[in-house]
C-alpha cells in the first residue's frame, strides 16, 4: 500500500498502526494538502457482505459526531476490494504507549485524560452511538495534550461469521464489561465499565484482570473481584478510587447511569474537600460476582442442554414398584401425546404461514422531508431505514432527504429497507498558504481551488520579503472557506523601504541619533580626536554620503569628536604692537596659524600707543604655530611659535621692531635674503636691521 494513491486523492505514506480488523496508514490528502489517517479493512473480511454493510453504516454514524475529543471521520470509500475510512490524523502517541513508558501516571493527569474520554462518550451516547471497544489503544494523545477517542462504532460491525472466523470476539477481553463477556446486549454502561479499567490501568500500571487465555480473563470479569487500586498505589485519593469502584461494578445498575454523571464526578474528585471522602460501600455483592460460570466452549450451550435433558429424565424415572401399575396406561398416554404433537404442528404451520404473508404498503414521498421526519414516516408504515448517504446538494438545505431508493407510489413489502440520500452542509476547503508565492502564482492556486477571479484583490506594502511575493493573506492559511463565496485579499511586498541619507556632520549625538531613528536607520558610534570639530559633534558619516539612497534598517557609522588630542597644548602668545607714529592712530590686524587651521583671523584693533595683545594658539607635535601682524594693511611682523618651545616653556619673548633711519621708506633688499627673518616691514632699512637683531635674541 505504501506509495499507492487511494481514490485518486490520498497518497499513502506509511503504516502507523493496525488491529484485528483493519490496518491504519498515514496519507497525504492531495486535494486539501493535509495529512489524514486511512483505516483499511483487512482482506479476510472483504467478502462478508453483512460486515461491509454494517461497517459503512457505523462509519457514517461515527462521522455524525462532532466533538473536540473525537477523531473526525472525513469519508468512506471503496476501491475494487479495498474498503477504507478517511479520518483525522492526530500527531502524538496512543495512551497504551504512554502507559507503557511511564505508568503509573500522576493522578491529575490520569483524571484529566479520563474526563476528556468521558466527555467524548457523553457526546456519542447522546447520538445513540455506543463505542464497545474503549481501551488505551483507541485513545490518542495529541501534541498539546488533547485527548482524541477513535474507532467509534467499529466494534458494532462484528457479525457471528467474523467471530467464528477469527476465533475470538473483536476487541480486547481485558477491557470487556461482564455483559460483553456474556455476549448479551451492551449499552452506555458497558463503555463506562471499560473507561473505569482504563483509569485503573493509568493509576496502577497494571490491568485488574489477567489470565492465561481470553476465556479465563472473560470469566474473571464475570466472577472475581479485582484488587482495589489504593492497595496497588496508595497515592490515589479515595475520591478517585470511588470512581473506579463504581464504574467497574459487575451489575450495570450499580454503575454510573450515564457518562454525564461520571464526568461530573471526575471534574470534582480532586477538590480538597473530596480527596479524603469515605470509601463507597455497596449494599450487597454483585449478583454476577458470585455466580459460577462454566467454561465457554463452542457448542457448549447445545451440549449442556442435551446433558441437562438426560439428567432430568433420569431424575423423573419412576421407582421399580410403580412400573407395572403404569404399563396399562401407556397406550392412552402415547395417543394423547400424538394428538398433542399434531395439534402443535398444525398450529405452527398456521403461525408460520401468517408470518410469511407480508403485507404490501405504498411507498410514500420522502423527498423534501427532514431526515427525522422521513424515518418516522417509514417506521409508521412498517418500513425500515437502510443505508443513509450524506451528500451535499445545492438545491436542498442540510438535513433534507433528496433521494429515496424506492420511487414514490410503488408497492413494497413491510419491513423492506429504504435507502436515503440526505443533503449536508456545503463542504468547505482549507485556505492554502500563499506566503512567498508571487501574486500570479497565488492567484492560480486560488483559481484552481474554485475561487472566482473577481473575488481576489491585492495591495502592496514595504517589507523585508522579496519584492513581488505574498506577505499577508485574508483569510489566513488553513481557514475553512467556501471557494464560491469567499473574498481573498493578498498583500504583496514592495521590498525594503528606502530613504535619502541626510548630512549629519556637525550635529551633536542626540540630534544625529534622532534623525537616523526617524528614518529607520541604525546608528553605529565611533569617536576620534579633532582640532577642527567641537567635542561631541559629528566629524564624519560612513558609508553613505548626503543624498545617497539607503534601505531602512541599514547601519550608519558616525564618527564623533572627542575634542583635542591629549598631547595638544593651548599656548597664549603675547604679541607686541605699536602705531606707525607715536600718538597717531594705526590699524592693527592679527592673523594666526595653528593646529586648527591656516590664516585664522584673530581680529583688528586701532591703536595710538604701544600695546601687547594675547593670541591663543593650539599646538601639537606636528602642528607648530605662527602669528602675523598687519599694521595699516602692511605686514608689520611674523612670529613663529614652536610646539617644543611651548611645551618646554622656551618660546622667545617677542619685541617690537626698531627703526634707525626714518628717511628710508623701503627695507634693505638684502634683508629678504636673510633666512633668520620671517618677515618685517618698517619705515626704513634700519628697521629691518633691527629685526635681524631680534631674531637672534629669539633663537638664543
C-alpha positions in Angstrom: 0.0 0.0 0.0 2.9 2.4 0.6 3.1 4.9 -2.2 -0.3 3.9 -3.5 -2.7 6.7 -4.4 -6.1 5.7 -2.9 -9.2 7.0 -4.5 -7.2 9.2 -6.8 -6.6 11.6 -3.9 -4.9 10.1 -0.9 -1.1 9.3 -1.2 -0.2 6.5 1.3 3.0 7.5 3.2 3.5 4.9 5.9 1.8 2.4 8.1 1.1 3.7 11.6 -1.0 1.0 13.3 -3.4 -1.8 12.9 -5.8 -4.2 14.8 -7.7 -7.3 14.3 -10.0 -5.9 11.6 -8.1 -3.1 9.9 -4.7 -1.5 9.2 -4.1 2.2 9.6 -1.9 4.3 7.3 -0.8 7.9 7.3 -1.5 9.6 4.0 -1.4 13.0 2.2 -4.7 14.5 1.0 -3.5 15.8 -2.3 -6.6 18.0 -2.8 -6.7 19.8 0.5 -2.9 19.4 1.2 -3.2 17.9 4.7 -2.3 14.7 6.4 -5.1 12.1 7.1 -5.3 8.7 8.6 -6.8 5.9 6.5 -8.2 2.7 8.0 -8.2 -0.1 5.5 -10.3 -3.2 6.1 -8.3 -6.4 6.3 -8.6 -8.7 3.3 -10.2 -11.6 5.2 -13.3 -9.5 5.8 -13.9 -8.2 2.3 -16.3 -11.0 1.3 -18.6 -10.6 4.3 -21.3 -8.5 2.8 -23.2 -8.1 6.1 -20.0 -6.9 7.8 -19.2 -4.4 5.0 -22.7 -3.0 5.1 -22.6 -2.5 8.8 -19.0 -1.3 8.7 -20.1 1.5 6.4 -23.2 2.3 8.4 -21.3 2.5 11.6 -18.6 4.7 10.0 -21.4 7.0 8.8 -22.8 7.1 12.3 -19.4 8.0 13.7 -19.0 10.7 11.1 -22.1 12.4 12.6 -20.1 13.0 15.8 -18.6 16.5 16.1 -16.6 16.8 19.3 -13.1 18.1 20.2 -12.3 14.7 21.8 -13.5 12.5 19.0 -11.4 11.7 15.9 -13.3 13.2 12.9 -14.4 10.9 10.1 -14.0 12.6 6.7 -15.0 10.0 4.2 -15.8 6.3 3.5 -14.9 4.7 0.2 -14.1 1.6 -1.8 -11.5 0.9 -4.5 -12.0 -2.5 -6.0 -11.9 -4.9 -3.0 -10.3 -2.3 -0.7 -12.7 -0.8 1.8 -11.4 2.3 3.7 -12.4 5.1 6.1 -10.7 8.5 5.9 -10.3 10.2 9.3 -8.4 12.9 11.1 -4.7 12.4 11.6 -3.5 13.0 15.2 0.2 13.7 15.7 1.2 12.1 19.0 1.0 8.8 20.9 -1.8 6.5 21.9 -2.5 6.1 25.6 -1.2 2.5 25.6 2.3 3.7 24.6 2.2 6.4 27.3 1.2 3.8 30.0 4.0 1.5 28.9 6.5 4.4 29.1 5.6 6.0 32.4 2.8 4.4 34.3 1.5 4.9 37.0 0.6 8.4 35.8 0.2 11.4 38.0 -3.3 11.4 39.5 -4.3 14.8 38.0 -3.0 13.8 34.5 -5.0 10.5 34.7 -8.2 12.3 35.8 -7.7 14.9 33.1 -7.4 12.2 30.4 -10.4 10.2 31.8 -12.5 13.4 31.9 -11.9 14.0 28.2 -12.7 10.4 27.3 -15.9 10.6 29.3 -16.9 13.9 27.6 -16.4 12.2 24.2 -18.6 9.2 25.4 -21.3 11.5 26.6 -21.5 13.1 23.2 -21.6 9.8 21.5 -24.2 8.3 23.8 -26.4 11.3 23.2 -26.2 10.5 19.5 -27.2 6.8 20.1 -23.6 5.5 19.4 -22.0 3.0 21.7 -18.3 2.6 21.4 -17.9 -1.0 22.8 -14.1 -1.0 22.5 -12.8 1.6 24.9 -9.1 0.8 25.6 -5.8 2.7 25.7 -5.0 1.6 22.1 -8.0 3.6 20.9 -7.2 6.8 22.9 -4.8 9.2 21.1 -3.0 12.0 22.9 -2.1 14.9 20.6 1.0 17.1 20.9 -0.9 19.7 23.1 -2.3 17.0 25.4 -5.7 16.9 23.6 -7.4 13.5 24.0 -8.9 12.0 20.9 -11.1 8.9 21.0 -11.0 6.8 17.8 -12.6 3.6 16.4 -16.2 4.7 17.2 -18.7 2.2 16.2 -16.3 -0.3 14.6 -16.9 -3.0 17.2 -20.6 -2.9 16.4 -19.9 -4.2 12.9 -18.9 -7.6 14.2 -21.1 -10.5 13.0 -21.4 -14.1 14.0 -19.4 -15.0 10.9 -16.5 -12.9 11.8 -16.4 -14.2 15.4 -16.3 -17.7 14.0 -13.5 -16.8 11.5 -11.2 -15.1 14.0 -11.9 -17.4 16.9 -12.3 -14.5 19.3 -14.6 -11.6 19.9 -13.3 -8.5 18.2 -11.9 -6.1 20.8 -9.8 -6.6 23.9 -11.1 -9.0 26.5 -9.1 -7.2 29.2 -11.5 -4.2 28.9 -14.7 -6.1 28.4 -17.7 -5.5 30.6 -19.3 -8.5 32.2 -22.4 -8.2 29.9 -20.0 -8.0 26.9 -18.3 -11.2 28.1 -21.6 -12.9 28.4 -22.5 -12.0 24.8 -25.6 -10.1 25.8 -26.6 -6.7 24.6 -24.3 -3.9 25.7 -25.0 -0.3 26.2 -23.7 3.0 27.6 -22.8 1.5 30.9 -20.6 -1.0 29.2 -18.4 1.8 27.8 -18.2 3.3 31.4 -17.0 -0.1 32.8 -14.2 -0.1 30.1 -13.3 3.5 31.0 -13.0 2.5 34.6 -10.5 -0.2 33.7 -8.5 2.4 31.6 -8.4 4.8 34.6 -7.4 1.8 36.8 -4.5 1.0 34.5 -3.3 4.6 34.2 -3.1 4.9 38.0 -1.7 1.4 38.9 0.3 0.5 35.7 -1.5 -2.9 35.6 -4.7 -4.5 34.5 -7.4 -5.6 37.0 -7.9 -9.0 35.4 -5.2 -11.2 33.8 -5.4 -14.8 32.7 -3.8 -17.5 30.6 -6.4 -17.2 27.9 -9.1 -14.8 26.7 -11.8 -17.2 28.2 -10.2 -17.1 31.6 -10.0 -13.3 31.6 -13.6 -13.1 30.5 -14.7 -15.4 33.4 -12.8 -13.2 35.9 -14.8 -10.2 34.7 -17.9 -12.3 35.5 -16.9 -14.0 38.7 -13.9 -12.4 40.5 -13.2 -9.1 42.4 -10.2 -7.0 41.3 -7.5 -5.8 43.7 -8.6 -2.3 44.8 -6.4 0.4 43.2 -5.3 2.1 46.5 -3.8 -1.2 47.6 -1.6 -1.0 44.5 -0.9 2.7 44.5 -1.6 4.4 47.9 -1.1 7.8 46.3 -4.6 7.6 44.7 -7.1 9.8 46.6 -10.1 8.0 48.0 -12.4 10.1 45.8 -10.7 8.8 42.6 -10.8 5.2 43.8 -14.5 5.6 44.4 -15.0 6.5 40.7 -13.1 3.3 39.7 -15.1 1.1 42.1 -18.4 2.5 41.0 -17.7 2.3 37.2 -16.4 -1.3 37.5 -19.4 -2.8 39.3 -20.4 -6.1 37.7 -24.1 -5.2 38.0 -24.8 -2.4 35.4 -27.5 -0.9 37.6 -24.9 -0.1 40.3 -22.6 1.8 37.9 -22.9 5.4 36.8 -26.2 5.8 35.0 -24.7 8.0 32.3 -21.4 9.3 31.0 -22.6 12.8 32.1 -22.9 11.6 35.7 -19.4 10.1 35.7 -18.0 13.2 34.0 -19.3 15.4 36.8 -17.7 13.1 39.4 -14.3 13.2 37.5 -14.5 17.1 37.3 -14.8 17.4 41.1 -12.9 14.5 42.5 -9.7 16.4 43.1 -11.2 19.2 45.0 -9.6 19.4 48.5 -12.9 18.7 50.3 -13.4 15.5 48.3 -10.0 13.9 48.3 -10.5 12.0 51.6 -14.2 11.3 51.3 -15.4 8.0 52.7 -14.9 4.8 50.7 -18.0 3.8 48.7 -19.8 0.9 50.2 -22.4 -1.1 48.2 -25.4 -2.7 50.0 -24.7 -6.2 48.7 -22.2 -8.1 46.5 -22.8 -8.0 42.8 -25.1 -10.9 42.0 -22.9 -11.7 39.0 -19.7 -11.8 41.1 -20.9 -15.0 43.0 -22.3 -16.9 40.0 -20.2 -19.9 38.9 -20.0 -19.8 35.1 -18.9 -22.9 33.1 -16.0 -22.7 30.7 -17.1 -21.1 27.4 -16.6 -23.6 24.6 -18.1 -24.0 21.1 -21.5 -25.7 21.1 -21.5 -25.7 24.9 -25.0 -24.4 25.2 -26.3 -27.2 22.9 -24.4 -29.9 24.6 -25.4 -28.6 28.0 -29.0 -28.6 27.0 -28.8 -32.2 25.9 -27.0 -33.3 29.1 -29.5 -31.5 31.3 -32.4 -33.2 29.4 -30.9 -36.6 30.1 -30.3 -35.9 33.8 -33.8 -34.6 34.2 -35.2 -37.8 32.5 -33.2 -39.9 34.9 -34.4 -37.9 37.9 -38.1 -38.3 36.8 -37.8 -42.1 36.2 -40.3 -43.9 38.5 -39.3 -46.5 41.1 -39.4 -50.2 40.1 -42.6 -51.0 42.1 -44.6 -48.4 40.2 -43.7 -49.6 36.7 -46.2 -52.4 36.4 -49.0 -50.2 37.5 -48.3 -47.7 34.7 -48.0 -50.2 31.9 -51.7 -50.3 31.3 -51.9 -46.5 30.8 -49.1 -46.2 28.3 -51.3 -46.6 25.1 -53.6 -43.8 26.2 -50.6 -41.6 27.1 -49.0 -42.2 23.7 -52.2 -41.5 21.9 -52.6 -38.2 23.8 -49.1 -37.2 23.1 -49.5 -37.9 19.4 -52.7 -35.8 19.2 -50.9 -33.0 21.0 -48.0 -33.1 18.7 -50.3 -33.0 15.7 -52.1 -30.0 17.1 -48.9 -28.2 17.8 -47.6 -28.9 14.3 -50.8 -27.6 12.8 -50.6 -24.5 15.0 -47.0 -23.9 14.0 -47.9 -24.3 10.3 -50.7 -21.7 10.6 -48.4 -19.4 12.6 -45.5 -19.5 10.1 -47.9 -19.2 7.2 -49.2 -16.0 8.7 -45.6 -14.8 9.3 -44.7 -15.5 5.7 -47.6 -13.4 4.4 -46.1 -9.9 4.4 -48.4 -7.1 3.6 -47.7 -4.6 0.8 -47.5 -0.9 1.5 -47.4 2.0 -0.8 -44.1 3.9 -0.9 -44.5 7.4 0.5 -42.8 10.6 -0.8 -39.8 11.3 1.4 -38.0 13.8 -0.8 -38.1 17.3 0.9 -38.6 16.0 4.4 -36.2 16.3 7.3 -34.3 13.0 7.9 -36.1 12.5 11.3 -39.5 13.1 9.6 -38.6 10.6 6.9 -37.5 8.0 9.4 -40.7 8.4 11.4 -42.9 8.1 8.3 -41.1 4.8 7.3 -41.5 3.4 10.8 -45.2 4.3 10.8 -45.7 2.2 7.6 -43.6 -0.7 8.9 -40.6 0.0 6.7 -37.0 0.3 7.9 -34.3 2.7 7.1 -31.4 1.2 5.2 -28.3 3.0 4.2 -28.3 6.7 4.8 -25.9 8.6 2.5 -25.0 12.2 3.3 -24.0 14.3 0.3 -24.1 18.0 -0.5 -26.8 19.2 -2.8 -27.0 22.9 -3.6 -30.8 22.7 -4.2 -31.6 21.4 -0.6 -30.9 22.6 2.9 -28.8 20.5 5.2 -30.7 17.5 6.7 -33.2 17.3 3.9 -33.9 14.0 2.0 -33.4 14.4 -1.7 -33.2 10.8 -2.9 -35.0 7.6 -1.9 -34.2 4.1 -3.1 -37.9 3.2 -3.8 -39.9 5.5 -6.1 -43.0 7.2 -4.5 -46.2 5.2 -5.1 -44.6 1.8 -5.8 -45.7 -1.2 -3.7 -43.1 -2.5 -1.3 -43.3 -5.2 1.4 -43.5 -4.3 5.1 -40.0 -4.4 6.7 -38.2 -3.5 3.5 -35.1 -1.4 3.8 -35.3 2.0 2.2 -32.0 3.8 1.5 -32.0 7.6 1.8 -29.7 10.3 0.5 -29.6 13.4 2.8 -28.2 16.8 1.9 -25.3 18.1 4.1 -23.8 21.5 4.7 -21.7 22.6 1.7 -18.2 21.1 2.1 -15.6 23.7 3.0 -12.0 23.6 1.9 -8.8 24.8 3.7 -7.4 28.1 2.6 -3.9 27.3 1.2 -0.7 29.0 2.5 0.3 31.5 -0.2 3.2 33.2 1.6 6.4 33.6 -0.5 4.5 33.0 -3.8 4.2 35.6 -6.4 0.9 37.3 -7.0 0.3 35.4 -10.2 1.2 32.0 -8.5 -1.1 32.8 -5.6 -4.0 33.7 -8.0 -3.5 30.5 -10.0 -3.6 28.4 -6.8 -6.8 30.1 -5.7 -8.5 29.7 -9.1 -7.6 26.0 -9.1 -9.4 25.8 -5.7 -12.5 27.3 -7.2 -12.2 30.9 -6.0 -13.6 33.4 -8.5 -11.1 35.7 -10.2 -13.1 38.8 -9.3 -13.0 37.9 -5.6 -9.2 38.2 -5.5 -7.8 41.6 -4.6 -4.3 42.8 -3.7 -2.3 45.7 -2.3 1.4 46.5 -1.8 3.5 47.5 1.2 7.1 47.6 2.1 8.6 44.6 3.9 11.8 42.6 4.3 10.4 39.9 2.0 11.4 39.7 -1.7 9.6 42.3 -3.8 6.5 40.8 -5.6 5.9 38.0 -3.1 2.8 37.5 -0.9 3.4 38.6 2.7 -0.2 38.6 4.1 -3.4 36.9 3.2 -7.0 37.2 4.3 -8.5 34.7 5.1 -5.4 33.1 6.7 -3.9 29.8 5.8 -5.9 26.7 6.8 -9.1 28.7 7.4 -12.2 26.8 6.3 -13.6 28.6 3.2 -16.4 28.3 0.6 -14.4 28.9 -2.6 -17.5 30.2 -4.4 -18.4 32.8 -1.8 -15.0 33.8 -0.3 -13.3 37.2 -1.0 -9.5 37.0 -0.8 -7.1 39.9 -0.2 -3.4 39.4 -0.8 -0.7 41.9 0.4 2.3 41.9 -1.8 5.8 43.0 -0.8 7.3 46.1 -2.4 10.7 45.2 -1.0 12.6 47.1 1.6 11.7 50.8 2.0 14.4 53.3 1.1 15.2 56.8 2.4 17.5 59.6 1.4 20.6 60.0 3.5 20.8 63.4 5.3 24.0 65.4 6.1 24.8 64.7 9.8 28.2 66.3 10.1 28.4 69.0 12.7 25.4 67.7 14.6 25.6 66.6 18.2 24.9 63.0 19.1 21.3 63.5 20.2 20.2 65.3 17.1 22.0 62.9 14.8 20.6 59.8 16.5 17.1 61.3 16.3 17.3 61.8 12.6 18.6 58.3 12.0 15.8 56.8 14.2 13.1 58.8 12.2 14.5 57.3 9.0 14.6 53.7 10.4 18.4 53.6 10.2 20.7 52.1 12.8 23.5 54.2 14.5 27.0 52.8 14.9 29.1 55.1 17.0 32.8 55.9 16.8 34.9 58.6 18.3 38.2 60.3 17.5 40.0 63.5 18.4 39.8 66.6 16.3 41.2 70.1 16.2 38.5 71.4 13.9 35.3 69.9 15.2 33.8 70.7 18.6 33.7 67.8 21.1 30.6 65.7 20.8 29.7 66.6 17.3 29.8 64.5 14.1 33.1 64.6 12.2 32.2 62.0 9.5 29.4 59.7 8.3 30.0 56.4 6.6 29.4 54.6 4.2 26.6 56.8 3.0 27.1 60.4 1.8 24.4 63.0 1.9 21.8 62.3 -0.7 22.6 58.6 -1.1 19.6 56.1 -1.3 19.6 53.8 1.8 17.3 50.9 2.8 15.5 51.2 6.1 17.3 49.2 8.8 20.8 49.9 7.3 23.7 50.7 9.6 25.3 54.1 9.5 28.6 54.7 11.2 29.0 58.2 12.7 32.4 59.4 14.0 32.1 61.9 16.9 34.8 64.4 18.0 36.3 63.6 21.4 37.9 67.1 21.4 41.6 68.0 21.1 44.1 65.2 21.5 45.7 64.6 24.9 49.2 65.9 23.8 47.9 69.2 22.4 48.9 72.5 24.0 46.9 75.6 24.3 49.5 78.4 24.4 48.8 82.1 25.0 51.3 84.1 22.9 51.8 87.8 23.8 52.2 89.9 20.6 53.7 93.5 20.9 52.3 96.2 18.6 52.9 99.9 18.1 51.5 102.7 15.9 53.4 103.8 12.9 53.9 107.2 14.5 53.6 108.0 18.2 50.3 109.3 19.3 48.8 108.7 15.9 46.2 106.0 15.1 47.3 102.8 13.3 45.0 99.9 12.4 46.4 96.6 13.7 45.2 93.2 12.2 46.4 89.9 13.5 46.3 86.6 11.6 47.5 83.3 13.2 48.1 79.7 12.1 48.0 76.7 14.5 46.7 73.1 14.6 43.2 74.2 14.0 44.0 75.7 10.6 45.8 78.2 8.4 45.4 82.0 8.4 42.8 82.3 11.1 41.6 85.8 11.9 42.3 87.0 15.4 40.8 90.4 14.9 41.5 94.1 14.1 42.3 96.9 16.6 43.1 100.7 16.3 45.9 101.8 18.5 48.0 105.0 19.1 50.3 103.6 21.7 52.4 100.5 22.2 50.4 97.6 23.4 50.7 93.7 23.8 47.8 91.5 22.5 47.3 87.9 23.7 46.8 85.3 20.9 45.7 81.7 22.0 47.4 79.1 19.9 46.6 75.3 19.8 49.8 73.5 19.2 50.5 69.8 18.6 53.7 67.7 17.9 53.2 68.0 14.2 51.4 71.4 14.3 53.6 74.5 15.1 52.0 77.9 15.2 52.8 81.4 13.9 51.4 84.9 14.3 51.4 87.6 11.6 50.8 91.3 12.4 49.5 93.7 9.8 49.8 97.5 10.5 47.8 99.7 8.3 47.3 96.8 5.9 51.0 96.1 5.6 52.8 93.2 7.2 54.4 94.5 10.4 55.9 91.3 11.8 55.6 87.5 11.8 56.4 85.4 14.9 56.9 81.6 14.7 55.9 79.6 17.8 57.3 76.0 18.1 55.3 73.2 19.8 58.5 72.0 21.5 59.4 75.5 22.8 55.8 76.0 24.0 55.9 72.6 25.8 59.3 73.3 27.4 58.5 77.0 28.2 61.3 78.3 26.0 59.3 80.4 23.5 61.3 83.7 22.9 59.6 86.8 24.1 58.8 88.9 21.1 60.0 92.5 20.9 58.8 95.4 18.8 60.8 96.1 15.6 63.1 99.2 15.9 63.6 101.9 13.2 67.1 103.6 12.7 66.5 105.8 9.7 63.1 107.4 9.4 64.1 108.7 6.0 64.3 105.2 4.5 60.9 104.3 3.0 61.8 100.7 1.9 63.6 97.9 3.6 67.1 96.8 2.6 66.7 94.4 -0.3 69.4 92.2 1.3 67.1 91.6 4.3 64.8 89.5 2.3 67.6 87.0 1.8 68.3 86.6 5.5 66.7 83.3 6.5 66.6 84.3 10.1 63.9 86.9 9.5 60.4 85.6 8.8 59.2 89.0 7.5 59.2 92.6 8.8 58.1 95.8 7.3 59.0 99.2 8.6 59.6 102.7 7.6 63.3 102.2 6.5 66.1 99.7 6.1 67.3 100.4 9.6 64.1 98.8 10.9 64.9 95.7 9.0 68.4 95.5 10.6 66.8 95.8 14.0 64.5 92.8 13.2 67.6 90.7 12.4 68.9 91.5 15.9 65.6 90.5 17.4 65.7 87.2 15.6 69.0 86.4 17.1 67.6 87.0 20.5 64.6 84.7 20.0 66.8 81.8 19.0 69.1 82.1 22.0 
